Amino acid sequence: MAVKLRLMRMGKKKQPTYRVVAADSRSPRNGRFIEIVGTYQPRLEPSGVSIDNAKALRWLRDGAQPTERVQKLLEISGAWSHYQSGTDPQPATEPAPAEAAGA
């Protein structure tokens, strides 16, 4: 089965938002998909790109082929550079909780 990372159109008429999904290359654009990897909102200023880099890297390393637009979105999110260099993305670290004053 050939897997592609591609966009799936969502939203209302003339107001598109997209999901970045891993899908079988033979399935239709808005048809069956395997996993949601992220979202893309082109109508925001600047455009909103939210991609789970760990999921995207896992699919790329398993042989999934991104479309041209998805590859550009992966470059924006930083997943593409991690894929090419072979490194893992750093997990988001939460700031340490502030200690209570006078305790």
KOLGU-4560 file (N, C-alpha, C; in nm, 3 decimals, padded with zeros to 5 digits):
<recs>
<n_xx: 00.085 n_yy: -00.118 n_zz: 00.000 ca_xx: 00.000 ca_yy: 00.000 ca_zz: 00.000 c_xx: 00.090 c_yy: 00.124 c_zz: 00.000 mol: A seq: 1 type: MET>
<n_xx: 00.069 n_yy: 00.213 n_zz: -00.096 ca_xx: 00.145 ca_yy: 00.338 ca_zz: -00.104 c_xx: 00.075 c_yy: 00.444 c_zz: -00.021 mol: A seq: 2 type: ALA>
<n_xx: 00.146 n_yy: 00.497 n_zz: 00.077 ca_xx: 00.087 ca_yy: 00.598 ca_zz: 00.167 c_xx: 00.140 c_yy: 00.735 c_zz: 00.128 mol: A seq: 3 type: VAL>
<n_xx: 00.049 n_yy: 00.833 n_zz: 00.128 ca_xx: 00.086 ca_yy: 00.972 ca_zz: 00.099 c_xx: 00.045 c_yy: 01.059 c_zz: 00.216 mol: A seq: 4 type: LYS>
<n_xx: 00.124 n_yy: 01.162 n_zz: 00.242 ca_xx: 00.083 ca_yy: 01.268 ca_zz: 00.333 c_xx: 00.024 c_yy: 01.376 c_zz: 00.244 mol: A seq: 5 type: LEU>
<n_xx: -00.104 n_yy: 01.408 n_zz: 00.265 ca_xx: -00.170 ca_yy: 01.503 ca_zz: 00.176 c_xx: -00.276 c_yy: 01.581 c_zz: 00.252 mol: A seq: 6 type: ARG>
<n_xx: -00.335 n_yy: 01.679 n_zz: 00.182 ca_xx: -00.436 ca_yy: 01.765 ca_zz: 00.243 c_xx: -00.575 c_yy: 01.709 c_zz: 00.219 mol: A seq: 7 type: LEU>
<n_xx: -00.660 n_yy: 01.722 n_zz: 00.319 ca_xx: -00.801 ca_yy: 01.682 ca_zz: 00.310 c_xx: -00.883 c_yy: 01.808 c_zz: 00.338 mol: A seq: 8 type: MET>
<n_xx: -00.967 n_yy: 01.848 n_zz: 00.243 ca_xx: -01.038 ca_yy: 01.975 ca_zz: 00.256 c_xx: -01.153 c_yy: 01.963 c_zz: 00.354 mol: A seq: 9 type: ARG>
<n_xx: -01.162 n_yy: 02.064 n_zz: 00.441 ca_xx: -01.271 ca_yy: 02.073 ca_zz: 00.538 c_xx: -01.327 c_yy: 02.216 c_zz: 00.529 mol: A seq: 10 type: MET>
<n_xx: -01.424 n_yy: 02.247 n_zz: 00.611 ca_xx: -01.474 ca_yy: 02.384 ca_zz: 00.618 c_xx: -01.591 c_yy: 02.409 c_zz: 00.525 mol: A seq: 11 type: GLY>
<n_xx: -01.639 n_yy: 02.532 n_zz: 00.532 ca_xx: -01.755 ca_yy: 02.570 ca_zz: 00.452 c_xx: -01.713 c_yy: 02.613 c_zz: 00.311 mol: A seq: 12 type: LYS>
<n_xx: -01.815 n_yy: 02.637 n_zz: 00.229 ca_xx: -01.791 ca_yy: 02.683 ca_zz: 00.094 c_xx: -01.717 c_yy: 02.817 c_zz: 00.098 mol: A seq: 13 type: LYS>
<n_xx: -01.613 n_yy: 02.831 n_zz: 00.019 ca_xx: -01.530 ca_yy: 02.951 ca_zz: 00.009 c_xx: -01.452 c_yy: 02.982 c_zz: 00.136 mol: A seq: 14 type: LYS>
<n_xx: -01.454 n_yy: 02.893 n_zz: 00.235 ca_xx: -01.379 ca_yy: 02.913 ca_zz: 00.359 c_xx: -01.306 c_yy: 02.783 c_zz: 00.397 mol: A seq: 15 type: GLN>
<n_xx: -01.206 n_yy: 02.747 n_zz: 00.319 ca_xx: -01.143 ca_yy: 02.617 ca_zz: 00.341 c_xx: -01.050 c_yy: 02.613 c_zz: 00.462 mol: A seq: 16 type: PRO>
<n_xx: -01.048 n_yy: 02.500 n_zz: 00.526 ca_xx: -00.942 ca_yy: 02.461 ca_zz: 00.619 c_xx: -00.905 c_yy: 02.320 c_zz: 00.576 mol: A seq: 17 type: THR>
<n_xx: -00.786 n_yy: 02.280 n_zz: 00.609 ca_xx: -00.739 ca_yy: 02.150 ca_zz: 00.563 c_xx: -00.684 c_yy: 02.069 c_zz: 00.679 mol: A seq: 18 type: TYR>
<n_xx: -00.698 n_yy: 01.939 n_zz: 00.670 ca_xx: -00.629 ca_yy: 01.846 ca_zz: 00.759 c_xx: -00.514 c_yy: 01.786 c_zz: 00.681 mol: A seq: 19 type: ARG>
<n_xx: -00.400 n_yy: 01.772 n_zz: 00.746 ca_xx: -00.288 ca_yy: 01.700 ca_zz: 00.687 c_xx: -00.305 c_yy: 01.556 c_zz: 00.734 mol: A seq: 20 type: VAL>
<n_xx: -00.325 n_yy: 01.464 n_zz: 00.640 ca_xx: -00.354 ca_yy: 01.325 ca_zz: 00.675 c_xx: -00.258 c_yy: 01.230 c_zz: 00.605 mol: A seq: 21 type: VAL>
<n_xx: -00.242 n_yy: 01.114 n_zz: 00.666 ca_xx: -00.173 ca_yy: 01.002 ca_zz: 00.601 c_xx: -00.284 c_yy: 00.916 c_zz: 00.541 mol: A seq: 22 type: ALA>
<n_xx: -00.280 n_yy: 00.894 n_zz: 00.410 ca_xx: -00.386 ca_yy: 00.820 ca_zz: 00.342 c_xx: -00.327 c_yy: 00.733 c_zz: 00.232 mol: A seq: 23 type: ALA>
<n_xx: -00.401 n_yy: 00.629 n_zz: 00.198 ca_xx: -00.365 ca_yy: 00.544 ca_zz: 00.085 c_xx: -00.374 c_yy: 00.630 c_zz: -00.041 mol: A seq: 24 type: ASP>
<n_xx: -00.275 n_yy: 00.620 n_zz: -00.128 ca_xx: -00.271 ca_yy: 00.706 ca_zz: -00.246 c_xx: -00.388 c_yy: 00.681 c_zz: -00.341 mol: A seq: 25 type: SER>
<n_xx: -00.454 n_yy: 00.566 n_zz: -00.330 ca_xx: -00.565 ca_yy: 00.534 ca_zz: -00.421 c_xx: -00.699 c_yy: 00.587 c_zz: -00.370 mol: A seq: 26 type: ARG>
<n_xx: -00.707 n_yy: 00.629 n_zz: -00.244 ca_xx: -00.835 ca_yy: 00.677 ca_zz: -00.190 c_xx: -00.861 c_yy: 00.820 c_zz: -00.236 mol: A seq: 27 type: SER>
<n_xx: -00.987 n_yy: 00.862 n_zz: -00.245 ca_xx: -01.019 ca_yy: 00.997 ca_zz: -00.290 c_xx: -00.973 c_yy: 01.103 c_zz: -00.191 mol: A seq: 28 type: PRO>
<n_xx: -00.967 n_yy: 01.229 n_zz: -00.238 ca_xx: -00.915 ca_yy: 01.339 ca_zz: -00.157 c_xx: -00.980 c_yy: 01.350 c_zz: -00.020 mol: A seq: 29 type: ARG>
<n_xx: -01.111 n_yy: 01.346 n_zz: -00.014 ca_xx: -01.182 ca_yy: 01.358 ca_zz: 00.113 c_xx: -01.233 c_yy: 01.224 c_zz: 00.163 mol: A seq: 30 type: ASN>
<n_xx: -01.174 n_yy: 01.115 n_zz: 00.113 ca_xx: -01.218 ca_yy: 00.982 ca_zz: 00.151 c_xx: -01.147 c_yy: 00.929 c_zz: 00.274 mol: A seq: 31 type: GLY>
<n_xx: -01.133 n_yy: 00.800 n_zz: 00.276 ca_xx: -01.074 ca_yy: 00.730 ca_zz: 00.390 c_xx: -00.929 c_yy: 00.772 c_zz: 00.410 mol: A seq: 32 type: ARG>
<n_xx: -00.893 n_yy: 00.792 n_zz: 00.535 ca_xx: -00.754 ca_yy: 00.822 ca_zz: 00.570 c_xx: -00.711 c_yy: 00.733 c_zz: 00.685 mol: A seq: 33 type: PHE>
<n_xx: -00.580 n_yy: 00.727 n_zz: 00.709 ca_xx: -00.526 ca_yy: 00.640 ca_zz: 00.813 c_xx: -00.511 c_yy: 00.716 c_zz: 00.944 mol: A seq: 34 type: ILE>
<n_xx: -00.452 n_yy: 00.836 n_zz: 00.938 ca_xx: -00.427 ca_yy: 00.913 ca_zz: 01.060 c_xx: -00.421 c_yy: 01.062 c_zz: 01.028 mol: A seq: 35 type: GLU>
<n_xx: -00.469 n_yy: 01.145 n_zz: 01.120 ca_xx: -00.457 ca_yy: 01.290 ca_zz: 01.108 c_xx: -00.322 c_yy: 01.331 c_zz: 01.165 mol: A seq: 36 type: ILE>
<n_xx: -00.245 n_yy: 01.404 n_zz: 01.086 ca_xx: -00.112 ca_yy: 01.447 ca_zz: 01.126 c_xx: -00.112 c_yy: 01.593 c_zz: 01.171 mol: A seq: 37 type: VAL>
<n_xx: -00.202 n_yy: 01.675 n_zz: 01.118 ca_xx: -00.205 ca_yy: 01.816 ca_zz: 01.155 c_xx: -00.315 c_yy: 01.891 c_zz: 01.083 mol: A seq: 38 type: GLY>
<n_xx: -00.311 n_yy: 02.024 n_zz: 01.093 ca_xx: -00.409 ca_yy: 02.109 ca_zz: 01.026 c_xx: -00.339 c_yy: 02.226 c_zz: 00.957 mol: A seq: 39 type: THR>
<n_xx: -00.407 n_yy: 02.283 n_zz: 00.859 ca_xx: -00.358 ca_yy: 02.399 ca_zz: 00.786 c_xx: -00.476 c_yy: 02.492 c_zz: 00.763 mol: A seq: 40 type: TYR>
<n_xx: -00.460 n_yy: 02.618 n_zz: 00.804 ca_xx: -00.567 ca_yy: 02.717 ca_zz: 00.789 c_xx: -00.514 c_yy: 02.833 c_zz: 00.705 mol: A seq: 41 type: GLN>
<n_xx: -00.537 n_yy: 02.829 n_zz: 00.573 ca_xx: -00.479 ca_yy: 02.931 ca_zz: 00.484 c_xx: -00.544 c_yy: 03.068 c_zz: 00.494 mol: A seq: 42 type: PRO>
<n_xx: -00.664 n_yy: 03.078 n_zz: 00.551 ca_xx: -00.733 ca_yy: 03.206 ca_zz: 00.555 c_xx: -00.689 c_yy: 03.295 c_zz: 00.671 mol: A seq: 43 type: ARG>
<n_xx: -00.615 n_yy: 03.241 n_zz: 00.766 ca_xx: -00.564 ca_yy: 03.323 ca_zz: 00.875 c_xx: -00.450 c_yy: 03.410 c_zz: 00.824 mol: A seq: 44 type: LEU>
<n_xx: -00.421 n_yy: 03.519 n_zz: 00.894 ca_xx: -00.310 ca_yy: 03.604 ca_zz: 00.857 c_xx: -00.214 c_yy: 03.614 c_zz: 00.972 mol: A seq: 45 type: GLU>
<n_xx: -00.100 n_yy: 03.553 n_zz: 00.975 ca_xx: -00.044 ca_yy: 03.463 ca_zz: 00.875 c_xx: -00.110 c_yy: 03.325 c_zz: 00.882 mol: A seq: 46 type: PRO>
<n_xx: -00.091 n_yy: 03.247 n_zz: 00.780 ca_xx: -00.155 ca_yy: 03.115 ca_zz: 00.772 c_xx: -00.123 c_yy: 03.031 c_zz: 00.894 mol: A seq: 47 type: SER>
<n_xx: -00.223 n_yy: 02.956 n_zz: 00.942 ca_xx: -00.205 ca_yy: 02.872 ca_zz: 01.059 c_xx: -00.162 c_yy: 02.732 c_zz: 01.019 mol: A seq: 48 type: GLY>
<n_xx: -00.047 n_yy: 02.688 n_zz: 01.071 ca_xx: 00.003 ca_yy: 02.554 ca_zz: 01.044 c_xx: 00.027 c_yy: 02.487 c_zz: 01.178 mol: A seq: 49 type: VAL>
<n_xx: -00.041 n_yy: 02.375 n_zz: 01.200 ca_xx: -00.025 ca_yy: 02.300 ca_zz: 01.325 c_xx: -00.003 c_yy: 02.153 c_zz: 01.288 mol: A seq: 50 type: SER>
<n_xx: 00.122 n_yy: 02.108 n_zz: 01.300 ca_xx: 00.155 ca_yy: 01.971 ca_zz: 01.260 c_xx: 00.224 c_yy: 01.901 c_zz: 01.376 mol: A seq: 51 type: ILE>
<n_xx: 00.181 n_yy: 01.779 n_zz: 01.404 ca_xx: 00.246 ca_yy: 01.696 ca_zz: 01.505 c_xx: 00.371 c_yy: 01.637 c_zz: 01.441 mol: A seq: 52 type: ASP>
<n_xx: 00.487 n_yy: 01.696 n_zz: 01.473 ca_xx: 00.611 ca_yy: 01.657 ca_zz: 01.407 c_xx: 00.648 c_yy: 01.512 c_zz: 01.432 mol: A seq: 53 type: ASN>
<n_xx: 00.616 n_yy: 01.459 n_zz: 01.550 ca_xx: 00.650 ca_yy: 01.320 ca_zz: 01.579 c_xx: 00.573 c_yy: 01.225 c_zz: 01.487 mol: A seq: 54 type: ALA>
<n_xx: 00.443 n_yy: 01.251 n_zz: 01.467 ca_xx: 00.363 ca_yy: 01.167 ca_zz: 01.377 c_xx: 00.412 c_yy: 01.180 c_zz: 01.233 mol: A seq: 55 type: LYS>
<n_xx: 00.440 n_yy: 01.304 n_zz: 01.191 ca_xx: 00.486 ca_yy: 01.327 ca_zz: 01.055 c_xx: 00.619 c_yy: 01.255 c_zz: 01.030 mol: A seq: 56 type: ALA>
<n_xx: 00.711 n_yy: 01.264 n_zz: 01.125 ca_xx: 00.840 ca_yy: 01.195 ca_zz: 01.110 c_xx: 00.823 c_yy: 01.045 c_zz: 01.102 mol: A seq: 57 type: LEU>
<n_xx: 00.733 n_yy: 00.992 n_zz: 01.185 ca_xx: 00.711 ca_yy: 00.846 ca_zz: 01.183 c_xx: 00.662 c_yy: 00.802 c_zz: 01.046 mol: A seq: 58 type: ARG>
<n_xx: 00.568 n_yy: 00.877 n_zz: 00.988 ca_xx: 00.516 ca_yy: 00.841 ca_zz: 00.856 c_xx: 00.623 c_yy: 00.857 c_zz: 00.747 mol: A seq: 59 type: TRP>
<n_xx: 00.701 n_yy: 00.965 n_zz: 00.755 ca_xx: 00.806 ca_yy: 00.985 ca_zz: 00.654 c_xx: 00.910 c_yy: 00.874 c_zz: 00.661 mol: A seq: 60 type: LEU>
<n_xx: 00.947 n_yy: 00.834 n_zz: 00.782 ca_xx: 01.047 ca_yy: 00.728 ca_zz: 00.797 c_xx: 00.993 c_yy: 00.592 c_zz: 00.756 mol: A seq: 61 type: ARG>
<n_xx: 00.859 n_yy: 00.576 n_zz: 00.760 ca_xx: 00.797 ca_yy: 00.451 ca_zz: 00.715 c_xx: 00.774 c_yy: 00.449 c_zz: 00.565 mol: A seq: 62 type: ASP>
<n_xx: 00.811 n_yy: 00.558 n_zz: 00.495 ca_xx: 00.804 ca_yy: 00.559 ca_zz: 00.349 c_xx: 00.690 c_yy: 00.638 c_zz: 00.289 mol: A seq: 63 type: GLY>
<n_xx: 00.616 n_yy: 00.714 n_zz: 00.368 ca_xx: 00.507 ca_yy: 00.796 ca_zz: 00.314 c_xx: 00.565 c_yy: 00.909 c_zz: 00.231 mol: A seq: 64 type: ALA>
<n_xx: 00.501 n_yy: 00.938 n_zz: 00.117 ca_xx: 00.546 ca_yy: 01.044 ca_zz: 00.028 c_xx: 00.457 c_yy: 01.167 c_zz: 00.045 mol: A seq: 65 type: GLN>
<n_xx: 00.513 n_yy: 01.283 n_zz: 00.081 ca_xx: 00.430 ca_yy: 01.403 ca_zz: 00.094 c_xx: 00.404 c_yy: 01.466 c_zz: -00.042 mol: A seq: 66 type: PRO>
<n_xx: 00.289 n_yy: 01.532 n_zz: -00.055 ca_xx: 00.263 ca_yy: 01.611 ca_zz: -00.175 c_xx: 00.347 c_yy: 01.738 c_zz: -00.167 mol: A seq: 67 type: THR>
<n_xx: 00.352 n_yy: 01.816 n_zz: -00.275 ca_xx: 00.433 ca_yy: 01.937 ca_zz: -00.277 c_xx: 00.391 c_yy: 02.034 c_zz: -00.167 mol: A seq: 68 type: GLU>
<n_xx: 00.262 n_yy: 02.058 n_zz: -00.154 ca_xx: 00.213 ca_yy: 02.153 ca_zz: -00.054 c_xx: 00.241 c_yy: 02.103 c_zz: 00.088 mol: A seq: 69 type: ARG>
<n_xx: 00.220 n_yy: 01.976 n_zz: 00.113 ca_xx: 00.246 ca_yy: 01.921 ca_zz: 00.246 c_xx: 00.395 c_yy: 01.928 c_zz: 00.277 mol: A seq: 70 type: VAL>
<n_xx: 00.480 n_yy: 01.907 n_zz: 00.178 ca_xx: 00.624 ca_yy: 01.918 ca_zz: 00.202 c_xx: 00.660 c_yy: 02.060 c_zz: 00.245 mol: A seq: 71 type: GLN>
<n_xx: 00.598 n_yy: 02.161 n_zz: 00.183 ca_xx: 00.623 ca_yy: 02.299 ca_zz: 00.223 c_xx: 00.574 c_yy: 02.325 c_zz: 00.366 mol: A seq: 72 type: LYS>
<n_xx: 00.460 n_yy: 02.266 n_zz: 00.402 ca_xx: 00.409 ca_yy: 02.282 ca_zz: 00.538 c_xx: 00.500 c_yy: 02.213 c_zz: 00.639 mol: A seq: 73 type: LEU>
<n_xx: 00.556 n_yy: 02.098 n_zz: 00.601 ca_xx: 00.649 ca_yy: 02.028 ca_zz: 00.689 c_xx: 00.778 c_yy: 02.108 c_zz: 00.706 mol: A seq: 74 type: LEU>
<n_xx: 00.820 n_yy: 02.180 n_zz: 00.602 ca_xx: 00.937 ca_yy: 02.266 ca_zz: 00.613 c_xx: 00.909 c_yy: 02.380 c_zz: 00.711 mol: A seq: 75 type: GLU>
<n_xx: 00.788 n_yy: 02.435 n_zz: 00.707 ca_xx: 00.751 ca_yy: 02.543 ca_zz: 00.798 c_xx: 00.750 c_yy: 02.494 c_zz: 00.942 mol: A seq: 76 type: ILE>
<n_xx: 00.695 n_yy: 02.375 n_zz: 00.965 ca_xx: 00.684 ca_yy: 02.323 ca_zz: 01.101 c_xx: 00.817 c_yy: 02.271 c_zz: 01.154 mol: A seq: 77 type: SER>
<n_xx: 00.913 n_yy: 02.245 n_zz: 01.066 ca_xx: 01.043 ca_yy: 02.196 ca_zz: 01.108 c_xx: 01.060 c_yy: 02.045 c_zz: 01.098 mol: A seq: 78 type: GLY>
<n_xx: 00.953 n_yy: 01.973 n_zz: 01.065 ca_xx: 00.961 ca_yy: 01.827 ca_zz: 01.058 c_xx: 01.048 c_yy: 01.782 c_zz: 00.940 mol: A seq: 79 type: ALA>
<n_xx: 01.047 n_yy: 01.857 n_zz: 00.831 ca_xx: 01.123 ca_yy: 01.817 ca_zz: 00.714 c_xx: 01.273 c_yy: 01.821 c_zz: 00.741 mol: A seq: 80 type: TRP>
<n_xx: 01.320 n_yy: 01.922 n_zz: 00.813 ca_xx: 01.463 ca_yy: 01.930 ca_zz: 00.843 c_xx: 01.505 c_yy: 01.817 c_zz: 00.937 mol: A seq: 81 type: SER>
<n_xx: 01.417 n_yy: 01.780 n_zz: 01.032 ca_xx: 01.447 ca_yy: 01.666 ca_zz: 01.119 c_xx: 01.452 c_yy: 01.536 c_zz: 01.039 mol: A seq: 82 type: HIS>
<n_xx: 01.364 n_yy: 01.525 n_zz: 00.941 ca_xx: 01.361 ca_yy: 01.404 ca_zz: 00.857 c_xx: 01.490 c_yy: 01.393 c_zz: 00.776 mol: A seq: 83 type: TYR>
<n_xx: 01.533 n_yy: 01.504 n_zz: 00.716 ca_xx: 01.653 ca_yy: 01.499 ca_zz: 00.632 c_xx: 01.780 c_yy: 01.478 c_zz: 00.714 mol: A seq: 84 type: GLN>
<n_xx: 01.785 n_yy: 01.534 n_zz: 00.834 ca_xx: 01.905 ca_yy: 01.519 ca_zz: 00.916 c_xx: 01.905 c_yy: 01.389 c_zz: 00.996 mol: A seq: 85 type: SER>
<n_xx: 01.788 n_yy: 01.325 n_zz: 01.010 ca_xx: 01.780 ca_yy: 01.200 ca_zz: 01.083 c_xx: 01.772 c_yy: 01.217 c_zz: 01.233 mol: A seq: 86 type: GLY>
<n_xx: 01.739 n_yy: 01.338 n_zz: 01.280 ca_xx: 01.729 ca_yy: 01.362 ca_zz: 01.424 c_xx: 01.583 c_yy: 01.358 c_zz: 01.468 mol: A seq: 87 type: THR>
<n_xx: 01.565 n_yy: 01.343 n_zz: 01.599 ca_xx: 01.431 ca_yy: 01.344 ca_zz: 01.656 c_xx: 01.398 c_yy: 01.485 c_zz: 01.703 mol: A seq: 88 type: ASP>
<n_xx: 01.271 n_yy: 01.527 n_zz: 01.690 ca_xx: 01.235 ca_yy: 01.660 ca_zz: 01.739 c_xx: 01.239 c_yy: 01.663 c_zz: 01.891 mol: A seq: 89 type: PRO>
<n_xx: 01.273 n_yy: 01.777 n_zz: 01.946 ca_xx: 01.275 ca_yy: 01.792 ca_zz: 02.091 c_xx: 01.132 c_yy: 01.804 c_zz: 02.141 mol: A seq: 90 type: GLN>
<n_xx: 01.093 n_yy: 01.727 n_zz: 02.243 ca_xx: 00.957 ca_yy: 01.740 ca_zz: 02.295 c_xx: 00.939 c_yy: 01.876 c_zz: 02.360 mol: A seq: 91 type: PRO>
<n_xx: 00.818 n_yy: 01.927 n_zz: 02.352 ca_xx: 00.789 ca_yy: 02.058 ca_zz: 02.411 c_xx: 00.805 c_yy: 02.048 c_zz: 02.562 mol: A seq: 92 type: ALA>
<n_xx: 00.891 n_yy: 02.131 n_zz: 02.617 ca_xx: 00.912 ca_yy: 02.129 ca_zz: 02.760 c_xx: 00.825 c_yy: 02.234 c_zz: 02.826 mol: A seq: 93 type: THR>
<n_xx: 00.765 n_yy: 02.196 n_zz: 02.936 ca_xx: 00.680 ca_yy: 02.289 ca_zz: 03.009 c_xx: 00.766 c_yy: 02.364 c_zz: 03.109 mol: A seq: 94 type: GLU>
<n_xx: 00.737 n_yy: 02.492 n_zz: 03.131 ca_xx: 00.815 ca_yy: 02.565 ca_zz: 03.229 c_xx: 00.791 c_yy: 02.510 c_zz: 03.370 mol: A seq: 95 type: PRO>
<n_xx: 00.893 n_yy: 02.516 n_zz: 03.451 ca_xx: 00.882 ca_yy: 02.466 ca_zz: 03.588 c_xx: 00.781 c_yy: 02.550 c_zz: 03.665 mol: A seq: 96 type: ALA>
<n_xx: 00.698 n_yy: 02.488 n_zz: 03.749 ca_xx: 00.600 ca_yy: 02.565 ca_zz: 03.824 c_xx: 00.671 c_yy: 02.660 c_zz: 03.921 mol: A seq: 97 type: PRO>
<n_xx: 00.618 n_yy: 02.782 n_zz: 03.932 ca_xx: 00.677 ca_yy: 02.881 ca_zz: 04.020 c_xx: 00.653 c_yy: 02.839 c_zz: 04.166 mol: A seq: 98 type: ALA>
<n_xx: 00.758 n_yy: 02.853 n_zz: 04.245 ca_xx: 00.746 ca_yy: 02.815 ca_zz: 04.385 c_xx: 00.668 c_yy: 02.924 c_zz: 04.458 mol: A seq: 99 type: GLU>
<n_xx: 00.590 n_yy: 02.881 n_zz: 04.557 ca_xx: 00.509 ca_yy: 02.976 ca_zz: 04.633 c_xx: 00.601 c_yy: 03.067 c_zz: 04.714 mol: A seq: 100 type: ALA>
<n_xx: 00.573 n_yy: 03.195 n_zz: 04.713 ca_xx: 00.654 ca_yy: 03.291 ca_zz: 04.787 c_xx: 00.632 c_yy: 03.276 c_zz: 04.936 mol: A seq: 101 type: ALA>
<n_xx: 00.740 n_yy: 03.272 n_zz: 05.011 ca_xx: 00.732 ca_yy: 03.264 ca_zz: 05.156 c_xx: 00.705 c_yy: 03.125 c_zz: 05.208 mol: A seq: 102 type: GLY>
<n_xx: 00.714 n_yy: 03.024 n_zz: 05.127 ca_xx: 00.686 ca_yy: 02.887 ca_zz: 05.174 c_xx: 00.811 c_yy: 02.817 c_zz: 05.218 mol: A seq: 103 type: ALA>
</recs>
